[in-house]
C-alpha cells in the first residue's frame, strides 16, 4: 500500500479494530495512539453516540494513550513530547 513511498503515514481517525489490524497484517509498522478526552461532550445525538463507528474501539487496547485535558495547543505539545520519546526524535 505505502511501502517505499514514505517514512511515516499518519491516519488521523480509525473507527474499527480491523482497520488497525489490517495495517499490521500487511506488514506495516503500526502504532495505535488513542487521545482520551475526559468529560468531552460532543455534538452527536444519543443515537449517533451508540453507532458502531463510535464504539467499536472502546474496548481496544491502544499501544499508547494521551490525555487531552487542555487546549488544542496543549494537545499538540503532548503529542510532540510523546513522539519525541517514542521515536527518539
Buried (B, 14 or more C-beta within 10 A) or exposed (E): EEEEEEEEEEEEEBBEBEBBBBBEEEEEEBBBBBBEEEEEEEEEEEEEEEEEEEEBBEEEEBEEEBEBEEEEEEBEEBBEEBBEEEEEE
